[in-house]
Amino acid sequence: MRRLNILQFITPAGFYGAERWVLALANNIDVNCVTCDLAVTRESEHQDLTVAEVYPQAVGEVHYLEMAGRFDLRVIRQLVDVIRRRQIDIIHTHGYKSDILGLLAAKKAGIRCVSTPHGFAGNVGFKLATFIRIGTYMLRYFDAVAPLSEELEADMSRFKVPPSKTRFIRNGVDLTEIDAATQNLPAGDSQEIFKNIGYIGQMIPRKGLPDLLAAFDRLYAKDESMTLKMLGDGSQRAELEAQAASLESASAIEFLGFRSDRLALLSQFDLFVMTSSLEGIPRCLMEAMAVGVPVVAYDIPGVDQLVKHGETGLLAPLGDVNALVDYCCQVLTNPEMARYMVTNARKLVDERFSAARMAREYEALFAQLVNPDQPEPSAKKEVS
């Protein structure tokens, strides 16, 4: 069978979960079977286009699409030009803007289209909410929609995506990248008392970071040698920095912004805390578990696929800061418990959440869409 030509299309909002997902797929795709190009929109001179800058050249070409402002239908013409010039078989979109623009370009060019939903933001303004509603409405017209968690799979029914078009392919983390980035790091002192708490991700309302700051302030009151390192950026960063400055623990809180060395910094954490109210299956949590950092998180759909309470981490009820503080204390003062959970967590990621496994399932989906006589991918039949 000839090599398939796939175009990944994303409108980058930084270098976070969806962007890293695209890179993880590219790093693990079989280049003997698939050429995997990347198209990104260039919307402003300050936009973070790291995903395009680090995209592996051996996998496919990178295409920059000029966009006037935050939404520009003229991008469709540019996408169609790329599709025709590169003889693309399937366009694979990520996010509401890329879903809208990518679907219209696919229909115009007469090719197949696949969407991978990465999660849907809540508590947003009217304009953004309208675009998200349009994007979710259009999912039903894709040839396939591949949600990456059971929660997102259930959302597809709510969005009236036909079951015949839904292909559940579980999220995966790039273990090759993680192991390469951490294998030469100096080993920590096994006698060191756990002190460093960390977070990596977007700083937006659904991440619940005010709760993390409040919890850390109470932890710091018990032990002033603790630190909190927050990596990432987003619309809520200034508000969070103001909250942190008002706390007794202000001097122990660092906002580090986006960091290209996030995996090296992650490996130095003694505890990773996630306070999100809405997630798919969060990549940053998978990375922490793969690196060997114990995790405490709020118990929400998606997160509960990774964190089994007492086995691979600890889960606090959503919004329960008291429980969050208690579970953080348990991990930070009980190295034996922490070692037990990180061993189980890495095993879980290896077995069920690797990007290599994920890439094989996408390759099968792409092949089946181009050659419908082939059997459907086994991912659809996967049992949780």
Summary of the structure (lengths in Angstrom):
residues: 384
radius of gyration: 20.9
end to end distance: 31.7
largest distance: 64.4
contacts: 1302
relative contact order: 0.13
helix: 45%
strand: 16%
